[in-house]
Amino acid sequence: MEIFNYMEKYDYEQLVFCQDKASGLRAIIAIHDTTLGPALGGARMWTYATEDQAIEDALRLARGMTYKNAAAGLNLGGGKTVIIGDPFKDKNEEMFRALGRFIQGLNGRYITAEDVGTTVTDMDLIHEETDYVTGISPTFGSSGNPSPVTAYGVFLGMKAAAKEAFGVDHLEGRTVAVQGLGNVAYTLCEYLHNEGARLVVTDINKKAVERVVKDFNAVAVEPDEIYKQDVDIFSPCALGAIINDDTIPQLKAKVIAGSANNQLKDSKHGQIIHELGIAYAPDYVINAGGVINVADELYGYNRERAMKRVETIYDSILKIFDISKQENIPTYLAANRLAEERIARVSKSRKHFLRNEKNILNGR
């Protein structure tokens, strides 16, 4: 790929290649935008087929974090790390400590966290070499597993989307189809069950399905049947690109609200569901609870403060629907506009994150 042309097109600031022969580390750190503050984004470990794929993924994910953090009202920019390797075979202590030293060398411009293929244990190893890491073990004063907080934010965002579609935000009596039953989705199902919603669920993991059926009286369907269910709300909580040419004609739901990333296969699909009158809660806004939670660690973690900020997801989703209606644009574009306008306002008074290390760690 033509790296500099790509970076110029989307206005990236920095791309860092990290290599440590002894540990086998091959990683890429992408910093997209630090207008609002240091770039925060997780470290993903994946078996990329080519180096170009890894670079493109790092760049794409970093830009996504800029929008997520901006829309969430955080004083943080967007960044991402990708580690080339098999997370089940190639990990070792030295690898993550080496990555920690590279992150430390950026002097606070980038802060990492757990992501696909990495764990709290991996973050603890990075923490041995740098303080610019969140999502470490609670014994270090961190927030712990972010999944329950992400689920809470999705639940609140779903209520806001229901208010837009149905006029009321209470979910009692509503039927929700949940696709994917991982940690976030399980807790989301618990919130929905407690509010009196009916659940239709699916997952390729049969044990996960059995657990939700048993605990929350859910109805299970096969994975390829979830789209056509006669439900009020469709909640994608697994793979991305599941709103596409094949699935949209099957949908009967009036609301799409779930935790999965990159739900729209293409921007045209956001336009299509807008024209169909489906209330879509943009994924990077509704699933921001986890990043809001770990971001609070930068100020000395306070759960009450973090949860209050997560609750603003409800208002953000309603604001996005207002923008969508006022300007007659799809909600995914309204979300982008919300993030871009915030960055533009701040950029008038500052550009590129340069605060010193001591102030970052003290949350000032």
URMOSUL-V29937 format. One record per helix or strand. SS is the DSSP state (a for helix, b for strand). FROM is the first residue (numbers start at 1). TO is the last residue. If there is no record, write none. Layout:
((SS | FROM | TO) (SS | FROM | TO))
//
This chain:
((a | 3 | 9) (b | 14 | 20) (b | 25 | 33) (b | 39 | 40) (b | 43 | 46) (a | 51 | 71) (b | 77 | 84) (a | 93 | 105) (b | 110 | 112) (b | 114 | 114) (a | 120 | 127) (b | 133 | 133) (a | 138 | 140) (a | 147 | 166) (b | 175 | 179) (a | 183 | 195) (b | 198 | 202) (a | 206 | 216) (b | 219 | 220) (a | 223 | 228) (b | 233 | 236) (b | 243 | 243) (a | 245 | 248) (b | 255 | 256) (b | 264 | 264) (a | 267 | 275) (b | 279 | 280) (a | 283 | 286) (a | 289 | 299) (a | 303 | 310) (a | 312 | 327) (a | 331 | 347) (a | 357 | 361))
//
